[in-house]
Amino acid sequence: MKTVSPQPDIAVIGGGNAALCAAIAAAEAGARVVILETAPKPYRGGNSRHTRNFRCMHRGPLGPLTDSYTEEEYLADLMKVTGSKTDEGLARLAIRSSEACLPWMEAHGVRFQPSLSGTLSLARTNAFFLGGGKGLVNAYYRTAEALGVQVEYEAAVTHLEIDDDRVTHIEYTQTGETRRINPKSVVVASGGFQADTDWLARAWGPAAKNFLIRGTPYNRGIVLADLLGQGVEQVGDPTQCHAVAIDGRAPKFDGGIVTRLDCVPFSIVVNKNGERFYDEGEDVWPKRYAIWGRLVAAQPDQVGYVIIDAKSLELFMPSVFPPIKSETLEGLAVEMGLPPAALTKTVAEFNAACGDTSGFHPTELDGVSTTGITPPKTNWARPITDPPFYGYSLRTGVTFTYLGLKVDARAQCSIGDRPVSNLWAAGETMAGSILGQGYLAGFGMTIGTVFGRIAGKEAAAHAN
Amino acid sequence: MQTEFLEEARRQAEICNACRYCEGYCSVFPALHAERAFSDGDLTQLANLCHNCRGCYYACQYTAPHEFALNLPQALANVRQDSWEEFAFPRAAAHVFQKSGLRIALATVLGFALLILAMRAIASAGGNGFYAVMAHNTMVAIFLPAFLFPLLSIAISLRRYWRAVGAGPLRISDLRAGFAAAANMRDLKGGHGDGCNFEDEDRFSHARRFAHQAVMYGFLLCFAATSVATLMHYVLGMSAPYPFWSLPKLFGVSGGVLLSLGCIEMIRLKLKADPKLGASGATSGELGFVALLGFVSLSGLALYALGQTVLMPSLLALHLGAVLAFFLLTPFSKMVHGFYRLAALVADAQKKKG
């Protein structure tokens, strides 16, 4: 065991948005800060690398945001997606603080851009980072280092020793050595446990082994498990994760945004037996992609197959991998490893159930539906008839897990009803306090920024 | 064109088109996001729109070691470099010089030799200043074809380019938009106005943009000096040497200083930048070209400073030799990028308007 010198005042565990906001806030309050990032430098930043925007309350035009987005409207949106499973006090705190965060982010190097093509619906509510989340992460590392924050990469924290009501030391491994530091304050911002597929499988069931992880492979929940094991208060459903349906050919980890597939509403989706299993046209895709993550997870081998024909090919955002293509349905079935007879039968039944398609409208709920089949398709139901036919496989892609550390309005952790005097948490690792279920685009970055800054300030105040 | 470069650029463009996070950086991304599939012509146009500012590379979550291994600046640089060789007239000359600083240097030495030979072989019939060393008519006989041939060659190349990218008839408004974008190097500002990522990884700076502006405007001032002097010679009957407070000297000296400083800074930046984000194997040719351009301006300034000394005839031979090599190599060296860049910006303005 090697004791590191000089000892920092504050250790921030993690290297994503929340960790960086905490480190910057603490350094600006005069503390000596070290960031312990478990990833190597090219993969620094956790899931923040893959983010693209920040959901921000604003009473009038602000930066790239138009019009206004009030606290009540923001909260209503959150209530809708979480089914009111939230801590309203913390939620309001995050929402209210978000307005001041945007200029803070700009002052610390983050640059915004107009809403991306294909995301116009978010132009009022979400501020997009120029270059995406990695651009934000780069800017924050530059800012933090200019403030004297020490950054340690490939520093994997293994244990926080808690004695009574305080963390006495931290152990981490780096370049094969175990090291120990005794900071006065500790901020945990090291995400959830979704990259540990064994843990996922224990929580969700063996099917989780077939899930893809959309973000960083470094969120293995090691610090989270260590703290929960020592009785630190937890929050969020330990068995649940946020998952969406993504391109089945995506890499196991870190596929990020490009693996999304927006074609389901214009398709039929079958399982590996060639059978449909859910209404593909229930609602617009941004409101259904999360449900489909669960639907696919419930199918044999946790895989689905999207089938479209030539007339639908250009109705959705381009996919990262080209679709599988064939002049005939039988040919497509063979190429996709589906039973040809079953697929052609399913398509024939579906086609026969389609009616008048003259009202077809790809961007609205058009009511063009099937009659007489189960499950129905209630919008955008056009027969699959025009060759060539195209197919994509769908798998469940995990975004984040809900289980986390319970915090109060000062981002402080507790054991029982006693606060741990020098332990704070920010970002995905405490987001379950506010996001009981579901997800609201750009809200993860809001939670990370707001609670990162709070945790950094509190940790510095304690250390000074 | 080389299919492996096009295939790689296509693979990467398809990934970019599914992501779109970089939309605000420069002109490349809105143009890229307007397509669903990428023809060779589309990729050639995107490649020549790209200013190699590298903003997208450092912001990209898919760069190596990620398995997608995106490096769009290099993928486009390779297509771009290849397109200059492919569209050059004659093609073989571009193959010889584009990527080789050594051959550019050899051509320059040949230029020196030719000028010295010309000075020795064709005696001046008397005259003032430089014309005492080389008659005005001899200079014109050498430099007029050396100036007109590159113009013809580049015109042919641009025509080939225009066809390859499928651009339509030229409109004045598109020309205006293209020149405006080039004049302030909008695409090196990085969308946010903080500049590009050339010399220090993800740190934004205006160093390259300012250096490039110094080179471009310095060169244009020198060119203006020569043009004004030509007019003064033929229209007003005023022959060189001109006093300091005259347009040719004012343009020439200020342009020469700007150009020299710009070239030195460009070389410094180039040596600091990561070569893996530029065209493969092109660094030598690029450095060779900037060095030649810098030598043209420095030798011009030296000639001005030492024109009254015994060094003048040798300096004149060096300067004119370098100018000769520079002119003749323009279609076949990095110099040609300016013409393609302008064409790409004009074509982009055209496509945007539809």
Interface residues (C-beta under 8 A of the other chain):
Chain A: P42 Y43 R49 H50 R52 R111 Q113 P114 L116 S117 G118 F128 F129 L130 G131 G132 G133 K134 G135 N138 A139 R142 P251 D254 G256 I257 V258 R260 E314 M317 P318 S319 V320 P322
Chain B: E14 I15 N17 A18 C19 R20 Y21 C22 E23 G24 Y25 P30 H33 R36 G55 C56 Y58 A59 C60 Q61 Y62 T63 A64 P65 H66 E67 F68 G191 H192 D194 D202 R203
